[in-house]
C-alpha cells in the first residue's frame, strides 16, 4: 500500500500488503525491491470491473512465487537506463 504526498505522485510511505513491513522510502523514491501490481479484472471473471492493486516486499514476493508449481518466467534486462 502506497501513501502518496497529496500534491504529487511521490511516494510518502509504503507498506508490504502481505506482511505489513514498512518499505524504505527516501525523498519520495522507493529504495528497495517491491513487486507492485495493478490489474483490471475482465468480463469473464467474477470480478468484472474491479481493479486490484497491491505491493509486496521482496521477501513476500519470493514466498508467494515459491507457491507456484510452475516457475516464474525470468528474463535478463539487456539495457539498463
Ligand atoms: Zn512483505
PDB file of the backbone (N, CA, C, O) and the ligand in Angstrom, with CONECT records:
HET     ZN  A 101       1
ATOM      1  N   UNK A   1       0.847  -1.176   0.000  1.00  0.00           N
ATOM      2  CA  UNK A   1       0.000   0.000   0.000  1.00  0.00           C
ATOM      3  C   UNK A   1       0.890   1.236   0.000  1.00  0.00           C
ATOM      4  O   UNK A   1       1.776   1.391   0.840  1.00  0.00           O
ATOM      5  N   UNK A   2       0.632   2.095  -0.952  1.00  0.00           N
ATOM      6  CA  UNK A   2       1.388   3.335  -1.050  1.00  0.00           C
ATOM      7  C   UNK A   2       0.552   4.484  -0.503  1.00  0.00           C
ATOM      8  O   UNK A   2      -0.652   4.571  -0.742  1.00  0.00           O
ATOM      9  N   UNK A   3       1.212   5.353   0.228  1.00  0.00           N
ATOM     10  CA  UNK A   3       0.598   6.614   0.618  1.00  0.00           C
ATOM     11  C   UNK A   3       1.386   7.692  -0.095  1.00  0.00           C
ATOM     12  O   UNK A   3       2.575   7.877   0.163  1.00  0.00           O
ATOM     13  N   UNK A   4       0.724   8.406  -0.994  1.00  0.00           N
ATOM     14  CA  UNK A   4       1.416   9.428  -1.774  1.00  0.00           C
ATOM     15  C   UNK A   4       1.191  10.795  -1.161  1.00  0.00           C
ATOM     16  O   UNK A   4       0.194  11.044  -0.483  1.00  0.00           O
ATOM     17  N   UNK A   5       2.156  11.682  -1.424  1.00  0.00           N
ATOM     18  CA  UNK A   5       2.001  13.057  -0.979  1.00  0.00           C
ATOM     19  C   UNK A   5       0.819  13.665  -1.722  1.00  0.00           C
ATOM     20  O   UNK A   5       0.604  13.381  -2.900  1.00  0.00           O
ATOM     21  N   UNK A   6       0.065  14.490  -1.035  1.00  0.00           N
ATOM     22  CA  UNK A   6      -1.201  14.979  -1.580  1.00  0.00           C
ATOM     23  C   UNK A   6      -1.041  15.792  -2.863  1.00  0.00           C
ATOM     24  O   UNK A   6      -1.946  15.798  -3.698  1.00  0.00           O
ATOM     25  N   UNK A   7       0.068  16.463  -3.035  1.00  0.00           N
ATOM     26  CA  UNK A   7       0.202  17.328  -4.203  1.00  0.00           C
ATOM     27  C   UNK A   7       1.126  16.765  -5.275  1.00  0.00           C
ATOM     28  O   UNK A   7       1.517  17.492  -6.188  1.00  0.00           O
ATOM     29  N   UNK A   8       1.479  15.496  -5.185  1.00  0.00           N
ATOM     30  CA  UNK A   8       2.363  14.936  -6.212  1.00  0.00           C
ATOM     31  C   UNK A   8       2.192  13.427  -6.284  1.00  0.00           C
ATOM     32  O   UNK A   8       1.405  12.840  -5.541  1.00  0.00           O
ATOM     33  N   UNK A   9       2.934  12.813  -7.181  1.00  0.00           N
ATOM     34  CA  UNK A   9       2.918  11.363  -7.316  1.00  0.00           C
ATOM     35  C   UNK A   9       4.014  10.717  -6.468  1.00  0.00           C
ATOM     36  O   UNK A   9       4.167   9.496  -6.475  1.00  0.00           O
ATOM     37  N   UNK A  10       4.784  11.543  -5.733  1.00  0.00           N
ATOM     38  CA  UNK A  10       5.861  10.998  -4.926  1.00  0.00           C
ATOM     39  C   UNK A  10       5.307  10.131  -3.799  1.00  0.00           C
ATOM     40  O   UNK A  10       4.311  10.476  -3.163  1.00  0.00           O
ATOM     41  N   UNK A  11       5.959   9.017  -3.570  1.00  0.00           N
ATOM     42  CA  UNK A  11       5.536   8.100  -2.514  1.00  0.00           C
ATOM     43  C   UNK A  11       5.993   8.658  -1.168  1.00  0.00           C
ATOM     44  O   UNK A  11       7.167   8.982  -0.988  1.00  0.00           O
ATOM     45  N   UNK A  12       5.065   8.766  -0.232  1.00  0.00           N
ATOM     46  CA  UNK A  12       5.375   9.268   1.102  1.00  0.00           C
ATOM     47  C   UNK A  12       5.716   8.098   2.036  1.00  0.00           C
ATOM     48  O   UNK A  12       6.731   8.118   2.732  1.00  0.00           O
ATOM     49  N   UNK A  13       4.859   7.097   2.033  1.00  0.00           N
ATOM     50  CA  UNK A  13       5.065   5.888   2.825  1.00  0.00           C
ATOM     51  C   UNK A  13       4.592   4.698   2.014  1.00  0.00           C
ATOM     52  O   UNK A  13       3.722   4.820   1.153  1.00  0.00           O
ATOM     53  N   UNK A  14       5.181   3.536   2.304  1.00  0.00           N
ATOM     54  CA  UNK A  14       4.779   2.329   1.590  1.00  0.00           C
ATOM     55  C   UNK A  14       4.908   1.144   2.535  1.00  0.00           C
ATOM     56  O   UNK A  14       5.855   1.060   3.317  1.00  0.00           O
ATOM     57  N   UNK A  15       3.949   0.233   2.457  1.00  0.00           N
ATOM     58  CA  UNK A  15       3.943  -0.954   3.312  1.00  0.00           C
ATOM     59  C   UNK A  15       3.674  -2.184   2.445  1.00  0.00           C
ATOM     60  O   UNK A  15       2.931  -2.123   1.466  1.00  0.00           O
ATOM     61  N   UNK A  16       4.293  -3.297   2.827  1.00  0.00           N
ATOM     62  CA  UNK A  16       4.002  -4.557   2.152  1.00  0.00           C
ATOM     63  C   UNK A  16       2.575  -4.964   2.518  1.00  0.00           C
ATOM     64  O   UNK A  16       2.203  -4.953   3.692  1.00  0.00           O
ATOM     65  N   UNK A  17       1.791  -5.319   1.523  1.00  0.00           N
ATOM     66  CA  UNK A  17       0.397  -5.686   1.767  1.00  0.00           C
ATOM     67  C   UNK A  17       0.240  -7.105   2.298  1.00  0.00           C
ATOM     68  O   UNK A  17      -0.865  -7.522   2.645  1.00  0.00           O
ATOM     69  N   UNK A  18       1.332  -7.840   2.361  1.00  0.00           N
ATOM     70  CA  UNK A  18       1.243  -9.204   2.910  1.00  0.00           C
ATOM     71  C   UNK A  18       1.707  -9.234   4.366  1.00  0.00           C
ATOM     72  O   UNK A  18       0.978  -9.705   5.240  1.00  0.00           O
ATOM     73  N   UNK A  19       2.922  -8.733   4.630  1.00  0.00           N
ATOM     74  CA  UNK A  19       3.473  -8.831   5.987  1.00  0.00           C
ATOM     75  C   UNK A  19       3.395  -7.519   6.765  1.00  0.00           C
ATOM     76  O   UNK A  19       3.596  -7.506   7.979  1.00  0.00           O
ATOM     77  N   UNK A  20       3.108  -6.435   6.084  1.00  0.00           N
ATOM     78  CA  UNK A  20       2.974  -5.149   6.753  1.00  0.00           C
ATOM     79  C   UNK A  20       4.273  -4.393   6.947  1.00  0.00           C
ATOM     80  O   UNK A  20       4.282  -3.309   7.531  1.00  0.00           O
ATOM     81  N   UNK A  21       5.372  -4.958   6.463  1.00  0.00           N
ATOM     82  CA  UNK A  21       6.679  -4.314   6.616  1.00  0.00           C
ATOM     83  C   UNK A  21       6.657  -2.924   5.989  1.00  0.00           C
ATOM     84  O   UNK A  21       6.103  -2.719   4.909  1.00  0.00           O
ATOM     85  N   UNK A  22       7.277  -1.968   6.696  1.00  0.00           N
ATOM     86  CA  UNK A  22       7.402  -0.627   6.141  1.00  0.00           C
ATOM     87  C   UNK A  22       8.553  -0.634   5.139  1.00  0.00           C
ATOM     88  O   UNK A  22       9.677  -1.012   5.469  1.00  0.00           O
ATOM     89  N   UNK A  23       8.262  -0.218   3.936  1.00  0.00           N
ATOM     90  CA  UNK A  23       9.258  -0.177   2.866  1.00  0.00           C
ATOM     91  C   UNK A  23      10.070   1.105   3.005  1.00  0.00           C
ATOM     92  O   UNK A  23       9.524   2.167   3.302  1.00  0.00           O
ATOM     93  N   UNK A  24      11.378   0.997   2.790  1.00  0.00           N
ATOM     94  CA  UNK A  24      12.260   2.159   2.909  1.00  0.00           C
ATOM     95  C   UNK A  24      12.018   3.125   1.747  1.00  0.00           C
ATOM     96  O   UNK A  24      12.255   2.790   0.587  1.00  0.00           O
ATOM     97  N   UNK A  25      11.549   4.310   2.072  1.00  0.00           N
ATOM     98  CA  UNK A  25      11.289   5.363   1.080  1.00  0.00           C
ATOM     99  C   UNK A  25      12.080   6.596   1.499  1.00  0.00           C
ATOM    100  O   UNK A  25      12.013   7.025   2.651  1.00  0.00           O
ATOM    101  N   UNK A  26      12.832   7.163   0.550  1.00  0.00           N
ATOM    102  CA  UNK A  26      13.619   8.361   0.846  1.00  0.00           C
ATOM    103  C   UNK A  26      13.337   9.401  -0.237  1.00  0.00           C
ATOM    104  O   UNK A  26      13.497   9.132  -1.427  1.00  0.00           O
ATOM    105  N   UNK A  27      12.928  10.560   0.181  1.00  0.00           N
ATOM    106  CA  UNK A  27      12.638  11.670  -0.738  1.00  0.00           C
ATOM    107  C   UNK A  27      11.681  11.250  -1.856  1.00  0.00           C
ATOM    108  O   UNK A  27      11.847  11.662  -3.004  1.00  0.00           O
ATOM    109  N   UNK A  28      10.693  10.440  -1.523  1.00  0.00           N
ATOM    110  CA  UNK A  28       9.685  10.038  -2.495  1.00  0.00           C
ATOM    111  C   UNK A  28      10.087   8.894  -3.390  1.00  0.00           C
ATOM    112  O   UNK A  28       9.334   8.495  -4.278  1.00  0.00           O
ATOM    113  N   UNK A  29      11.288   8.355  -3.157  1.00  0.00           N
ATOM    114  CA  UNK A  29      11.784   7.264  -4.000  1.00  0.00           C
ATOM    115  C   UNK A  29      11.836   5.981  -3.174  1.00  0.00           C
ATOM    116  O   UNK A  29      12.368   5.968  -2.064  1.00  0.00           O
ATOM    117  N   UNK A  30      11.283   4.913  -3.722  1.00  0.00           N
ATOM    118  CA  UNK A  30      11.304   3.602  -3.069  1.00  0.00           C
ATOM    119  C   UNK A  30      12.723   3.050  -3.182  1.00  0.00           C
ATOM    120  O   UNK A  30      13.249   2.894  -4.284  1.00  0.00           O
ATOM    121  N   UNK A  31      13.335   2.757  -2.042  1.00  0.00           N
ATOM    122  CA  UNK A  31      14.762   2.418  -2.001  1.00  0.00           C
ATOM    123  C   UNK A  31      15.034   0.917  -1.879  1.00  0.00           C
ATOM    124  O   UNK A  31      16.152   0.526  -1.544  1.00  0.00           O
ATOM    125  N   UNK A  32      14.040   0.075  -2.143  1.00  0.00           N
ATOM    126  CA  UNK A  32      14.277  -1.372  -2.118  1.00  0.00           C
ATOM    127  C   UNK A  32      13.336  -2.048  -3.103  1.00  0.00           C
ATOM    128  O   UNK A  32      12.416  -1.424  -3.631  1.00  0.00           O
ATOM    129  N   UNK A  33      13.577  -3.320  -3.340  1.00  0.00           N
ATOM    130  CA  UNK A  33      12.768  -4.048  -4.304  1.00  0.00           C
ATOM    131  C   UNK A  33      11.347  -4.258  -3.811  1.00  0.00           C
ATOM    132  O   UNK A  33      11.133  -4.757  -2.706  1.00  0.00           O
ATOM    133  N   UNK A  34      10.381  -3.878  -4.628  1.00  0.00           N
ATOM    134  CA  UNK A  34       8.968  -4.047  -4.296  1.00  0.00           C
ATOM    135  C   UNK A  34       8.247  -4.524  -5.558  1.00  0.00           C
ATOM    136  O   UNK A  34       8.457  -3.989  -6.646  1.00  0.00           O
ATOM    137  N   UNK A  35       7.397  -5.533  -5.394  1.00  0.00           N
ATOM    138  CA  UNK A  35       6.586  -6.010  -6.508  1.00  0.00           C
ATOM    139  C   UNK A  35       5.227  -5.323  -6.396  1.00  0.00           C
ATOM    140  O   UNK A  35       4.422  -5.650  -5.524  1.00  0.00           O
ATOM    141  N   UNK A  36       4.987  -4.375  -7.283  1.00  0.00           N
ATOM    142  CA  UNK A  36       3.724  -3.628  -7.292  1.00  0.00           C
ATOM    143  C   UNK A  36       2.935  -4.032  -8.528  1.00  0.00           C
ATOM    144  O   UNK A  36       3.479  -4.130  -9.628  1.00  0.00           O
ATOM    145  N   UNK A  37       1.656  -4.261  -8.327  1.00  0.00           N
ATOM    146  CA  UNK A  37       0.842  -4.583  -9.494  1.00  0.00           C
ATOM    147  C   UNK A  37      -0.522  -3.919  -9.396  1.00  0.00           C
ATOM    148  O   UNK A  37      -1.016  -3.597  -8.315  1.00  0.00           O
ATOM    149  N   UNK A  38      -1.101  -3.730 -10.556  1.00  0.00           N
ATOM    150  CA  UNK A  38      -2.479  -3.247 -10.662  1.00  0.00           C
ATOM    151  C   UNK A  38      -3.107  -4.032 -11.801  1.00  0.00           C
ATOM    152  O   UNK A  38      -2.564  -4.070 -12.905  1.00  0.00           O
ATOM    153  N   UNK A  39      -4.238  -4.655 -11.543  1.00  0.00           N
ATOM    154  CA  UNK A  39      -4.865  -5.499 -12.545  1.00  0.00           C
ATOM    155  C   UNK A  39      -6.357  -5.216 -12.621  1.00  0.00           C
ATOM    156  O   UNK A  39      -7.059  -5.199 -11.610  1.00  0.00           O
ATOM    157  N   UNK A  40      -6.818  -4.996 -13.837  1.00  0.00           N
ATOM    158  CA  UNK A  40      -8.246  -4.780 -14.075  1.00  0.00           C
ATOM    159  C   UNK A  40      -8.861  -6.092 -14.524  1.00  0.00           C
ATOM    160  O   UNK A  40      -8.540  -6.612 -15.593  1.00  0.00           O
ATOM    161  N   UNK A  41      -9.767  -6.631 -13.678  1.00  0.00           N
ATOM    162  CA  UNK A  41     -10.421  -7.894 -13.994  1.00  0.00           C
ATOM    163  C   UNK A  41     -11.395  -7.678 -15.143  1.00  0.00           C
ATOM    164  O   UNK A  41     -12.037  -6.634 -15.253  1.00  0.00           O
ATOM    165  N   UNK A  42     -11.487  -8.685 -15.988  1.00  0.00           N
ATOM    166  CA  UNK A  42     -12.289  -8.558 -17.193  1.00  0.00           C
ATOM    167  C   UNK A  42     -13.645  -9.236 -17.114  1.00  0.00           C
ATOM    168  O   UNK A  42     -14.047  -9.765 -16.078  1.00  0.00           O
ATOM    169  N   UNK A  43     -14.323  -9.199 -18.227  1.00  0.00           N
ATOM    170  CA  UNK A  43     -15.693  -9.661 -18.362  1.00  0.00           C
ATOM    171  C   UNK A  43     -15.889 -11.115 -17.951  1.00  0.00           C
ATOM    172  O   UNK A  43     -16.911 -11.453 -17.353  1.00  0.00           O
ATOM    173  N   UNK A  44     -14.931 -11.975 -18.260  1.00  0.00           N
ATOM    174  CA  UNK A  44     -15.103 -13.405 -17.996  1.00  0.00           C
ATOM    175  C   UNK A  44     -14.669 -13.818 -16.588  1.00  0.00           C
ATOM    176  O   UNK A  44     -14.617 -15.008 -16.276  1.00  0.00           O
ATOM    177  N   UNK A  45     -14.368 -12.866 -15.767  1.00  0.00           N
ATOM    178  CA  UNK A  45     -14.011 -13.179 -14.373  1.00  0.00           C
ATOM    179  C   UNK A  45     -15.219 -12.917 -13.476  1.00  0.00           C
ATOM    180  O   UNK A  45     -16.239 -12.396 -13.928  1.00  0.00           O
ATOM    181  N   UNK A  46     -15.095 -13.280 -12.219  1.00  0.00           N
ATOM    182  CA  UNK A  46     -16.137 -12.975 -11.235  1.00  0.00           C
ATOM    183  C   UNK A  46     -15.939 -11.597 -10.604  1.00  0.00           C
ATOM    184  O   UNK A  46     -16.676 -11.198  -9.702  1.00  0.00           O
ATOM    185  N   UNK A  47     -14.932 -10.884 -11.095  1.00  0.00           N
ATOM    186  CA  UNK A  47     -14.608  -9.563 -10.542  1.00  0.00           C
ATOM    187  C   UNK A  47     -14.675  -8.495 -11.631  1.00  0.00           C
ATOM    188  O   UNK A  47     -13.986  -7.477 -11.553  1.00  0.00           O
ATOM    189  N   UNK A  48     -15.482  -8.724 -12.615  1.00  0.00           N
ATOM    190  CA  UNK A  48     -15.567  -7.813 -13.759  1.00  0.00           C
ATOM    191  C   UNK A  48     -15.735  -6.369 -13.298  1.00  0.00           C
ATOM    192  O   UNK A  48     -16.617  -6.048 -12.501  1.00  0.00           O
ATOM    193  N   UNK A  49     -14.867  -5.514 -13.819  1.00  0.00           N
ATOM    194  CA  UNK A  49     -14.959  -4.097 -13.494  1.00  0.00           C
ATOM    195  C   UNK A  49     -14.164  -3.685 -12.265  1.00  0.00           C
ATOM    196  O   UNK A  49     -14.055  -2.496 -11.966  1.00  0.00           O
ATOM    197  N   UNK A  50     -13.612  -4.654 -11.554  1.00  0.00           N
ATOM    198  CA  UNK A  50     -12.815  -4.326 -10.367  1.00  0.00           C
ATOM    199  C   UNK A  50     -11.348  -4.186 -10.758  1.00  0.00           C
ATOM    200  O   UNK A  50     -10.845  -4.924 -11.605  1.00  0.00           O
ATOM    201  N   UNK A  51     -10.681  -3.243 -10.139  1.00  0.00           N
ATOM    202  CA  UNK A  51      -9.243  -3.066 -10.330  1.00  0.00           C
ATOM    203  C   UNK A  51      -8.570  -3.357  -9.002  1.00  0.00           C
ATOM    204  O   UNK A  51      -8.844  -2.703  -7.996  1.00  0.00           O
ATOM    205  N   UNK A  52      -7.694  -4.337  -9.010  1.00  0.00           N
ATOM    206  CA  UNK A  52      -6.980  -4.732  -7.797  1.00  0.00           C
ATOM    207  C   UNK A  52      -5.528  -4.283  -7.902  1.00  0.00           C
ATOM    208  O   UNK A  52      -4.918  -4.396  -8.965  1.00  0.00           O
ATOM    209  N   UNK A  53      -4.979  -3.782  -6.817  1.00  0.00           N
ATOM    210  CA  UNK A  53      -3.566  -3.414  -6.794  1.00  0.00           C
ATOM    211  C   UNK A  53      -2.991  -3.759  -5.430  1.00  0.00           C
ATOM    212  O   UNK A  53      -3.709  -3.793  -4.430  1.00  0.00           O
ATOM    213  N   UNK A  54      -1.699  -4.011  -5.402  1.00  0.00           N
ATOM    214  CA  UNK A  54      -1.027  -4.353  -4.153  1.00  0.00           C
ATOM    215  C   UNK A  54       0.469  -4.161  -4.317  1.00  0.00           C
ATOM    216  O   UNK A  54       0.987  -4.048  -5.428  1.00  0.00           O
ATOM    217  N   UNK A  55       1.144  -4.128  -3.184  1.00  0.00           N
ATOM    218  CA  UNK A  55       2.599  -4.031  -3.147  1.00  0.00           C
ATOM    219  C   UNK A  55       3.115  -5.128  -2.233  1.00  0.00           C
ATOM    220  O   UNK A  55       2.609  -5.317  -1.127  1.00  0.00           O
ATOM    221  N   UNK A  56       4.122  -5.849  -2.699  1.00  0.00           N
ATOM    222  CA  UNK A  56       4.741  -6.898  -1.896  1.00  0.00           C
ATOM    223  C   UNK A  56       6.228  -6.610  -1.748  1.00  0.00           C
ATOM    224  O   UNK A  56       6.894  -6.252  -2.718  1.00  0.00           O
ATOM    225  N   UNK A  57       6.756  -6.768  -0.513  1.00  0.00           N
ATOM    226  CA  UNK A  57       8.199  -6.640  -0.330  1.00  0.00           C
ATOM    227  C   UNK A  57       8.868  -7.818  -1.050  1.00  0.00           C
ATOM    228  O   UNK A  57       8.204  -8.778  -1.440  1.00  0.00           O
ATOM    229  N   UNK A  58      10.176  -7.727  -1.216  1.00  0.00           N
ATOM    230  CA  UNK A  58      10.874  -8.755  -1.985  1.00  0.00           C
ATOM    231  C   UNK A  58      10.779 -10.126  -1.317  1.00  0.00           C
ATOM    232  O   UNK A  58      10.663 -11.140  -2.006  1.00  0.00           O
ATOM    233  N   UNK A  59      10.827 -10.169   0.013  1.00  0.00           N
ATOM    234  CA  UNK A  59      10.741 -11.449   0.733  1.00  0.00           C
ATOM    235  C   UNK A  59       9.369 -12.102   0.504  1.00  0.00           C
ATOM    236  O   UNK A  59       9.283 -13.301   0.241  1.00  0.00           O
ATOM    237  N   UNK A  60       8.305 -11.305   0.608  1.00  0.00           N
ATOM    238  CA  UNK A  60       6.964 -11.855   0.391  1.00  0.00           C
ATOM    239  C   UNK A  60       6.766 -12.258  -1.069  1.00  0.00           C
ATOM    240  O   UNK A  60       6.114 -13.262  -1.353  1.00  0.00           O
ATOM    241  N   UNK A  61       7.323 -11.484  -1.987  1.00  0.00           N
ATOM    242  CA  UNK A  61       7.237 -11.866  -3.395  1.00  0.00           C
ATOM    243  C   UNK A  61       7.862 -13.246  -3.587  1.00  0.00           C
ATOM    244  O   UNK A  61       7.270 -14.114  -4.228  1.00  0.00           O
ATOM    245  N   UNK A  62       9.066 -13.450  -3.027  1.00  0.00           N
ATOM    246  CA  UNK A  62       9.758 -14.740  -3.175  1.00  0.00           C
ATOM    247  C   UNK A  62       8.917 -15.870  -2.589  1.00  0.00           C
ATOM    248  O   UNK A  62       8.836 -16.952  -3.171  1.00  0.00           O
ATOM    249  N   UNK A  63       8.287 -15.622  -1.435  1.00  0.00           N
ATOM    250  CA  UNK A  63       7.482 -16.664  -0.791  1.00  0.00           C
ATOM    251  C   UNK A  63       6.222 -16.973  -1.603  1.00  0.00           C
ATOM    252  O   UNK A  63       5.853 -18.138  -1.752  1.00  0.00           O
ATOM    253  N   UNK A  64       5.568 -15.949  -2.123  1.00  0.00           N
ATOM    254  CA  UNK A  64       4.344 -16.156  -2.912  1.00  0.00           C
ATOM    255  C   UNK A  64       4.674 -16.897  -4.205  1.00  0.00           C
ATOM    256  O   UNK A  64       3.975 -17.833  -4.593  1.00  0.00           O
ATOM    257  N   UNK A  65       5.739 -16.470  -4.860  1.00  0.00           N
ATOM    258  CA  UNK A  65       6.125 -17.103  -6.125  1.00  0.00           C
ATOM    259  C   UNK A  65       6.542 -18.554  -5.902  1.00  0.00           C
ATOM    260  O   UNK A  65       6.333 -19.399  -6.773  1.00  0.00           O
ATOM    261  N   UNK A  66       7.130 -18.850  -4.740  1.00  0.00           N
ATOM    262  CA  UNK A  66       7.562 -20.226  -4.468  1.00  0.00           C
ATOM    263  C   UNK A  66       6.372 -21.174  -4.343  1.00  0.00           C
ATOM    264  O   UNK A  66       6.548 -22.389  -4.433  1.00  0.00           O
ATOM    265  N   UNK A  67       5.158 -20.644  -4.137  1.00  0.00           N
ATOM    266  CA  UNK A  67       3.952 -21.472  -4.055  1.00  0.00           C
ATOM    267  C   UNK A  67       3.489 -21.950  -5.431  1.00  0.00           C
ATOM    268  O   UNK A  67       2.695 -22.885  -5.531  1.00  0.00           O
ATOM    269  N   UNK A  68       3.979 -21.314  -6.481  1.00  0.00           N
ATOM    270  CA  UNK A  68       3.578 -21.691  -7.840  1.00  0.00           C
ATOM    271  C   UNK A  68       4.246 -23.010  -8.227  1.00  0.00           C
ATOM    272  O   UNK A  68       5.435 -23.210  -7.979  1.00  0.00           O
ATOM    273  N   UNK A  69       3.477 -23.898  -8.830  1.00  0.00           N
ATOM    274  CA  UNK A  69       4.038 -25.158  -9.296  1.00  0.00           C
ATOM    275  C   UNK A  69       4.941 -24.958 -10.505  1.00  0.00           C
ATOM    276  O   UNK A  69       5.920 -25.679 -10.697  1.00  0.00           O
ATOM    277  N   UNK A  70       4.601 -23.986 -11.298  1.00  0.00           N
ATOM    278  CA  UNK A  70       5.413 -23.668 -12.475  1.00  0.00           C
ATOM    279  C   UNK A  70       6.185 -22.396 -12.156  1.00  0.00           C
ATOM    280  O   UNK A  70       5.604 -21.405 -11.713  1.00  0.00           O
ATOM    281  N   UNK A  71       7.474 -22.424 -12.378  1.00  0.00           N
ATOM    282  CA  UNK A  71       8.330 -21.315 -12.001  1.00  0.00           C
ATOM    283  C   UNK A  71       8.028 -20.063 -12.825  1.00  0.00           C
ATOM    284  O   UNK A  71       7.644 -20.140 -13.992  1.00  0.00           O
ATOM    285  N   UNK A  72       8.208 -18.936 -12.194  1.00  0.00           N
ATOM    286  CA  UNK A  72       8.029 -17.641 -12.851  1.00  0.00           C
ATOM    287  C   UNK A  72       9.035 -17.520 -13.992  1.00  0.00           C
ATOM    288  O   UNK A  72      10.187 -17.937 -13.869  1.00  0.00           O
ATOM    289  N   UNK A  73       8.587 -16.953 -15.083  1.00  0.00           N
ATOM    290  CA  UNK A  73       9.488 -16.739 -16.215  1.00  0.00           C
ATOM    291  C   UNK A  73      10.388 -15.548 -15.891  1.00  0.00           C
ATOM    292  O   UNK A  73       9.905 -14.460 -15.579  1.00  0.00           O
ATOM    293  N   UNK A  74      11.679 -15.762 -15.967  1.00  0.00           N
ATOM    294  CA  UNK A  74      12.649 -14.704 -15.687  1.00  0.00           C
ATOM    295  C   UNK A  74      13.401 -14.381 -16.960  1.00  0.00           C
ATOM    296  O   UNK A  74      13.805 -15.271 -17.709  1.00  0.00           O
ATOM    297  N   UNK A  75      13.582 -13.089 -17.192  1.00  0.00           N
ATOM    298  CA  UNK A  75      14.368 -12.630 -18.331  1.00  0.00           C
ATOM    299  C   UNK A  75      15.380 -11.627 -17.823  1.00  0.00           C
ATOM    300  O   UNK A  75      15.098 -10.865 -16.898  1.00  0.00           O
ATOM    301  N   UNK A  76      16.536 -11.625 -18.411  1.00  0.00           N
ATOM    302  CA  UNK A  76      17.549 -10.629 -18.066  1.00  0.00           C
ATOM    303  C   UNK A  76      17.288  -9.384 -18.896  1.00  0.00           C
ATOM    304  O   UNK A  76      17.072  -9.458 -20.106  1.00  0.00           O
ATOM    305  N   UNK A  77      17.313  -8.249 -18.232  1.00  0.00           N
ATOM    306  CA  UNK A  77      17.153  -6.992 -18.941  1.00  0.00           C
ATOM    307  C   UNK A  77      18.489  -6.664 -19.598  1.00  0.00           C
ATOM    308  O   UNK A  77      19.521  -6.605 -18.929  1.00  0.00           O
ATOM    309  N   UNK A  78      18.463  -6.454 -20.889  1.00  0.00           N
ATOM    310  CA  UNK A  78      19.727  -6.261 -21.603  1.00  0.00           C
ATOM    311  C   UNK A  78      20.187  -4.819 -21.594  1.00  0.00           C
ATOM    312  O   UNK A  78      21.371  -4.541 -21.785  1.00  0.00           O
ATOM    313  N   UNK A  79      19.258  -3.894 -21.373  1.00  0.00           N
ATOM    314  CA  UNK A  79      19.617  -2.480 -21.385  1.00  0.00           C
ATOM    315  C   UNK A  79      19.091  -1.830 -20.128  1.00  0.00           C
ATOM    316  O   UNK A  79      17.883  -1.810 -19.893  1.00  0.00           O
ATOM    317  N   UNK A  80      19.983  -1.301 -19.323  1.00  0.00           N
ATOM    318  CA  UNK A  80      19.582  -0.644 -18.089  1.00  0.00           C
ATOM    319  C   UNK A  80      19.877   0.838 -18.221  1.00  0.00           C
ATOM    320  O   UNK A  80      21.009   1.251 -18.474  1.00  0.00           O
ATOM    321  N   UNK A  81      18.841   1.614 -18.045  1.00  0.00           N
ATOM    322  CA  UNK A  81      18.986   3.076 -18.199  1.00  0.00           C
ATOM    323  C   UNK A  81      19.313   3.683 -16.864  1.00  0.00           C
ATOM    324  O   UNK A  81      19.477   4.898 -16.762  1.00  0.00           O
TER     325      UNK A  81
HETATM  326 ZN    ZN A 101       6.238  -8.475   2.997  1.00  0.00          ZN
END
